[in-house]
Amino acid sequence: MTKGLEICATEEVTGAAEVYLFEGGVVEFVAFLNEGRSTLHPDPIYLEGERGEVSVEVAMQYNDGYQESVFAYANNIKTTEGGTHVVGFRAALTATINSYATRNDLLKNVKFAAAGEDTREGLTAVVSVNVPEPQFEGQTKSKLGNSDVKGLVQSLTSEALHIY
């Protein structure tokens, strides 16, 4: 998942070696997760940004399925229960799609805005943040609790998606 990370594993007895390299980082990970699925756009959408000491990386791609698959990481630790970074990403995605739809009169005959689950149907995404002092909830580090990270991820995601 970390762009450019190379891992070499060598069997000491036989000398056989395997090299694992994930050059594309989160973009390549999303493409891998969507293998065998019919994607709605050819390449994953990628955004990255930094605010202060917090860096954010997001890759996302829609497929024709109904399942949402969001994988979250904080300092390369998988946060299976998500956390503030995922909340910020989801809020930005929903707000940006609704804003775009309103601005382009796509909702003129509809009396409601798209709900969060509607905007995430068929979405495969990886949200990764690096935080100087992460605060995890629980002993298994399965959920990021830094409240400031929500706003950072939300604003960076909104800005990048508006440009996209």
C-alpha positions as a Python dict, from the first residue, in 0.01 Angstrom:
ca = {
    (1, 'M'): (0, 0, 0),
    (2, 'T'): (291, 236, 56),
    (3, 'K'): (401, 372, -281),
    (4, 'G'): (741, 237, -382),
    (5, 'L'): (780, 5, -83),
    (6, 'E'): (984, -302, -173),
    (7, 'I'): (990, -612, 45),
    (8, 'C'): (1246, -885, -20),
    (9, 'A'): (1195, -1227, 138),
    (10, 'T'): (1481, -1476, 116),
    (11, 'E'): (1473, -1842, 219),
    (12, 'E'): (1804, -1881, 403),
    (13, 'V'): (1843, -2254, 338),
    (14, 'T'): (1780, -2255, -38),
    (15, 'G'): (1861, -1894, -115),
    (16, 'A'): (1533, -1857, -307),
    (17, 'A'): (1411, -1499, -301),
    (18, 'E'): (1084, -1323, -369),
    (19, 'V'): (1050, -950, -419),
    (20, 'Y'): (721, -772, -359),
    (21, 'L'): (681, -420, -492),
    (22, 'F'): (367, -208, -493),
    (23, 'E'): (475, 86, -709),
    (24, 'G'): (133, 245, -748),
    (25, 'G'): (46, 264, -380),
    (26, 'V'): (-322, 315, -298),
    (27, 'V'): (-415, 357, -667),
    (28, 'E'): (-275, 17, -752),
    (29, 'F'): (-445, -128, -443),
    (30, 'V'): (-788, 0, -553),
    (31, 'A'): (-732, -134, -905),
    (32, 'F'): (-639, -471, -753),
    (33, 'L'): (-951, -472, -532),
    (34, 'N'): (-1167, -405, -840),
    (35, 'E'): (-1011, -678, -1055),
    (36, 'G'): (-1283, -890, -1211),
    (37, 'R'): (-1546, -621, -1158),
    (38, 'S'): (-1693, -394, -1420),
    (39, 'T'): (-1567, -45, -1330),
    (40, 'L'): (-1760, 267, -1423),
    (41, 'H'): (-1447, 470, -1502),
    (42, 'P'): (-1117, 328, -1629),
    (43, 'D'): (-872, 464, -1372),
    (44, 'P'): (-911, 517, -998),
    (45, 'I'): (-949, 877, -886),
    (46, 'Y'): (-645, 974, -679),
    (47, 'L'): (-602, 1265, -444),
    (48, 'E'): (-339, 1358, -195),
    (49, 'G'): (-272, 1655, 23),
    (50, 'E'): (-112, 1781, 337),
    (51, 'R'): (-219, 2018, 609),
    (52, 'G'): (36, 2088, 876),
    (53, 'E'): (188, 1757, 972),
    (54, 'V'): (-107, 1545, 853),
    (55, 'S'): (-91, 1388, 508),
    (56, 'V'): (-388, 1235, 330),
    (57, 'E'): (-402, 992, 38),
    (58, 'V'): (-726, 867, -118),
    (59, 'A'): (-787, 644, -419),
    (60, 'M'): (-1139, 557, -527),
    (61, 'Q'): (-1318, 389, -813),
    (62, 'Y'): (-1680, 298, -873),
    (63, 'N'): (-1792, -39, -1004),
    (64, 'D'): (-2134, -168, -1111),
    (65, 'G'): (-2185, -354, -782),
    (66, 'Y'): (-2389, -245, -484),
    (67, 'Q'): (-2133, -302, -208),
    (68, 'E'): (-1926, -25, -55),
    (69, 'S'): (-1566, -127, 13),
    (70, 'V'): (-1367, 137, 201),
    (71, 'F'): (-1031, 40, 345),
    (72, 'A'): (-886, 279, 600),
    (73, 'Y'): (-531, 321, 730),
    (74, 'A'): (-372, 552, 983),
    (75, 'N'): (9, 555, 985),
    (76, 'N'): (-2, 232, 779),
    (77, 'I'): (-213, 61, 1047),
    (78, 'K'): (-537, -82, 912),
    (79, 'T'): (-827, 75, 1099),
    (80, 'T'): (-1097, -186, 1039),
    (81, 'E'): (-1360, 19, 1221),
    (82, 'G'): (-1266, 336, 1032),
    (83, 'G'): (-1254, 649, 1239),
    (84, 'T'): (-1247, 1022, 1190),
    (85, 'H'): (-1058, 1000, 859),
    (86, 'V'): (-1332, 783, 707),
    (87, 'V'): (-1608, 1006, 847),
    (88, 'G'): (-1441, 1309, 684),
    (89, 'F'): (-1400, 1128, 350),
    (90, 'R'): (-1763, 1011, 342),
    (91, 'A'): (-1896, 1356, 435),
    (92, 'A'): (-1689, 1522, 162),
    (93, 'L'): (-1794, 1267, -101),
    (94, 'T'): (-2165, 1308, -25),
    (95, 'A'): (-2149, 1689, -8),
    (96, 'T'): (-1946, 1716, -328),
    (97, 'I'): (-2175, 1489, -529),
    (98, 'N'): (-2484, 1675, -405),
    (99, 'S'): (-2321, 2010, -480),
    (100, 'Y'): (-2231, 1899, -833),
    (101, 'A'): (-2580, 1762, -894),
    (102, 'T'): (-2743, 2085, -773),
    (103, 'R'): (-2507, 2309, -969),
    (104, 'N'): (-2577, 2116, -1290),
    (105, 'D'): (-2955, 2085, -1241),
    (106, 'L'): (-2940, 1707, -1211),
    (107, 'L'): (-3186, 1714, -921),
    (108, 'K'): (-3441, 1959, -1065),
    (109, 'N'): (-3724, 1699, -1074),
    (110, 'V'): (-3619, 1534, -749),
    (111, 'K'): (-3719, 1665, -409),
    (112, 'F'): (-3432, 1515, -211),
    (113, 'A'): (-3055, 1511, -206),
    (114, 'A'): (-2855, 1193, -247),
    (115, 'A'): (-2793, 1021, 86),
    (116, 'G'): (-2446, 909, 190),
    (117, 'E'): (-2516, 543, 121),
    (118, 'D'): (-2637, 636, -229),
    (119, 'T'): (-2310, 812, -312),
    (120, 'R'): (-2106, 515, -189),
    (121, 'E'): (-2291, 235, -369),
    (122, 'G'): (-2040, 43, -579),
    (123, 'L'): (-1747, 242, -438),
    (124, 'T'): (-1409, 90, -371),
    (125, 'A'): (-1180, 330, -186),
    (126, 'V'): (-865, 342, 23),
    (127, 'V'): (-826, 628, 269),
    (128, 'S'): (-482, 661, 422),
    (129, 'V'): (-361, 928, 664),
    (130, 'N'): (-34, 990, 840),
    (131, 'V'): (-82, 1165, 1171),
    (132, 'P'): (205, 1270, 1402),
    (133, 'E'): (26, 1162, 1722),
    (134, 'P'): (-253, 919, 1634),
    (135, 'Q'): (-516, 851, 1897),
    (136, 'F'): (-663, 508, 1847),
    (137, 'E'): (-978, 385, 2016),
    (138, 'G'): (-950, 41, 2174),
    (139, 'Q'): (-648, -178, 2225),
    (140, 'T'): (-659, -325, 1875),
    (141, 'K'): (-609, 18, 1713),
    (142, 'S'): (-909, -50, 1491),
    (143, 'K'): (-1046, 307, 1492),
    (144, 'L'): (-876, 646, 1461),
    (145, 'G'): (-1007, 901, 1709),
    (146, 'N'): (-820, 1225, 1628),
    (147, 'S'): (-1104, 1478, 1593),
    (148, 'D'): (-898, 1727, 1389),
    (149, 'V'): (-832, 1465, 1120),
    (150, 'K'): (-1201, 1458, 1018),
    (151, 'G'): (-1198, 1822, 908),
    (152, 'L'): (-862, 1792, 734),
    (153, 'V'): (-966, 1487, 533),
    (154, 'Q'): (-1303, 1642, 456),
    (155, 'S'): (-1161, 1971, 326),
    (156, 'L'): (-880, 1809, 124),
    (157, 'T'): (-1119, 1556, -29),
    (158, 'S'): (-1377, 1825, -113),
    (159, 'E'): (-1116, 2048, -277),
    (160, 'A'): (-970, 1766, -485),
    (161, 'L'): (-1309, 1627, -593),
    (162, 'H'): (-1431, 1974, -694),
    (163, 'I'): (-1127, 2003, -922),
    (164, 'Y'): (-1184, 1653, -1057),
}
